[in-house]
Amino acid sequence: MTDQSANAPTPKPGILDIAPYVGGKGALDGIAEPMKLSSNENPLGAGPKAREAFASVLDKIHIYPDGRADKLRAAVAAKHGLEEDRLIFGNGSDEVFALLNQTYLTAGDNIVTGQYGFLAYRISALGCEAQVKLAPEPGYKAEVDALLEQVDERTKIVYVSNPSNPTGSWNTAEEIRRLHAALPPHILLVVDEAYAEYVVEAEYESAFELARTANNIIVTRTFSKIHGLGGLRIGFGYCPADVMGAMDRIRLPFNVSVPGLAAAVAAVNDEEHQQASRNLVLEWRPRLTQVIKGFGYEVLPSVGNFILVLFKDPAEANAASDWLNQKGIIVRGVVGYGLPQGLRITIGTPDQNRAVADALSEFASR
């Protein structure tokens, strides 16, 4: 922790102990346009409808956005069959997590999440002077019983990434229902479905329907992945009305931008772009997995738009990352998740995926 002068402002306890979130690297020295496969972005970018909608509001960016996001609220509700008054929108789903933690956590409370759960849950919880309890994931997947074993009298929120980043694992509908049924009614269950649109497994289903009749389930989604709007920062939560109302009291009044709202409304119903984005992942995820396994590396099963490659040790993972960088390819080390031997690789365009395969083939045969 940095020393604080007695005569200087001092952050509240615990703030300086928090490791800041570090996003995927986006640049390489000496390479003008590297292949950025470090942040699970959509390699196809935003769809044409979203880009057109973005451009159409350039003469309106001096005007404050609609604080209630009414057009986007109606579009999302219609798309997913949800009640409009139970939706809250944020500057990415990250802000929804932060709002939940700010609304429900006090000093000494705790959240429970999986060992490899998304770091954003933890950072904002720690910022509320709460504790973070991690359930072991020996199989790189959130386990219901392990999560429940961590719940105690100070637990306020349980977070589940479904699918999970960075492992790519997922929980069945039955597992999510069992977890919810075992939780006391005063504990919130948050199901983060950032990658849900990429999942085609029969036993997977969104928790939207389960949340419809529950007073303690929140389901979150993002526009950053399949919709390709990561740069515009838009996410939403489907919440019990009372939970949404409480969070809305501390939500910043204009937290989603004018062009962000316009692009998201257009993206919601751009089925052609969503399907093209999904098809790209469904074609190349198994192909890239098989090829990399053939080089002797472990690749975890994934239902997201990425794969996690495990090397024999952290030194080999670092060497592989450096090798890929030399080829102009940026992937994501996941040391912050406790996986120093892993590299997460976004499924890119066909040319990018072939470049990854070629580079790792050369690395493996050195």
ABEGO torsion letter per residue (X at the ends): XBBBBAABBBBBBGAAABBBBBBBBABBBGBABBBBAAAGBBAAEBBAAAAAAAAAAAAAAABBBBAAGAAAAAAAAAAAGBBAAABBBBBEAAAAAAAAAAAABBBGBBBBBBAABBAAAAAAAAAAGBBBBBBBBAAGBBBAAAAAAABBAABABBBBBOBBOAAGBBBBAAAAAAAAAABBAABBBBBBAAAAAABABAABBBAAAAAAABAABBBBBBAABAAGAAAAGBBBBBBBAAAAAAAAAABBABABBAAAAAAAAAAAABAAAAAAAAAAAAAAAAAAAAAAAAAGBBBBBBABABBBBBBABAAAAAAAAAAAAAAGBBBBBAAAAGBAABBBBBBBBAAAAAAAAAAAAAAAAX
